[in-house]
Amino acid sequence: MQTKAAAEVSTLAEARARAVATTAGVTLDAWRMNTSPCQGQRGEIADDGRWTLSGFAGLAVPPADQIATLRRIRDMWRQQGYEITEDRTFADGTRGAVSMRDPGTGITISLTTTASRDRVALILATGCYRPTAGEDPANA
């Protein structure tokens, strides 16, 4: 497990989210991030300072463009060498989801059309890190 500064991980996460928004042709509005303690396989919370970062945004992609946008982002991810972990269109044919994992950083991003069809939800998660000296992102 790597030791990382929260600011370094935050910057990388936001850059990945901005790349998705740029590829979608929209701005990254209402981007939110938070850090929390890592969880073990059985749901136990790490008590040694290990932490993870999550990020969330809603991309204002017009309903008629959402499936094409998901495909364009999927293609960008493939081109960058990311592992595509989900790629599907829902039964109605107008909604879908695509997800990736960056093998180099462990960052995952999932995009899903919303039920209201007014946005594409972006959810980002990092792996777990040890905190740098003087930081406690697990309890921030």
Residue pairs with C-beta under 8 A, 6 or more apart in sequence:
1 50
1 127
1 128
1 129
1 130
2 129
2 130
3 129
3 130
3 131
3 132
4 129
4 130
4 132
5 132
5 135
6 35
6 51
6 53
6 131
6 132
6 135
6 137
6 140
9 53
9 126
9 129
10 33
10 53
12 105
12 107
13 33
13 53
13 55
13 107
13 124
13 126
14 28
14 31
14 33
14 55
16 102
16 107
16 109
16 124
17 28
17 31
17 55
17 57
17 109
17 122
17 124
18 28
19 76
20 28
20 59
20 73
20 109
20 111
20 122
21 27
21 28
21 57
21 59
21 122
23 69
23 72
23 73
23 76
24 59
24 61
24 69
24 72
24 73
24 120
25 61
25 69
26 59
26 60
26 61
27 60
28 57
28 59
29 57
29 58
29 60
30 57
30 58
31 55
31 56
31 57
32 55
32 56
32 57
33 53
33 54
33 55
33 56
34 53
34 54
34 140
35 51
35 52
35 53
35 54
35 137
35 138
35 140
36 51
36 52
36 54
36 138
37 45
37 46
37 47
37 50
37 51
37 52
37 138
37 139
38 45
38 46
38 50
38 51
38 52
38 128
38 138
39 45
39 46
40 46
46 128
46 138
49 130
49 131
49 136
49 138
50 128
50 129
50 130
50 131
50 138
51 128
51 129
51 131
51 137
51 138
52 125
52 126
52 127
52 128
52 129
53 124
53 125
53 126
53 137
54 123
54 124
54 125
54 126
55 122
55 123
55 124
55 125
56 121
56 122
56 123
56 124
57 121
57 122
58 114
58 119
58 120
58 121
58 122
59 69
59 111
59 119
59 120
59 121
59 122
60 118
60 119
61 69
61 119
61 120
63 94
63 117
63 118
66 94
66 95
66 96
66 113
66 117
66 120
67 89
67 93
67 94
67 95
67 96
67 113
69 120
70 96
70 97
70 98
70 111
70 113
70 120
71 98
73 98
73 111
74 84
74 87
74 98
74 100
77 84
77 98
77 100
78 84
81 103
81 104
82 100
82 101
82 102
82 103
83 100
83 101
83 102
83 103
84 98
84 99
84 100
85 99
85 100
85 101
85 108
86 97
86 98
86 99
86 110
87 97
87 98
87 99
88 96
88 97
88 98
89 95
89 96
90 96
90 97
90 113
94 113
94 117
95 112
95 113
95 115
95 117
96 112
96 113
97 110
97 111
97 112
97 113
98 110
98 111
99 108
99 109
99 110
99 111
100 108
100 109
101 107
101 108
102 108
105 126
105 127
106 126
106 127
107 124
107 125
107 126
107 127
108 124
108 125
109 122
109 123
109 124
110 121
110 122
110 123
110 124
111 120
111 121
111 122
111 123
112 120
112 121
112 123
113 119
113 120
113 121
114 120
114 121
129 137
131 137
131 138
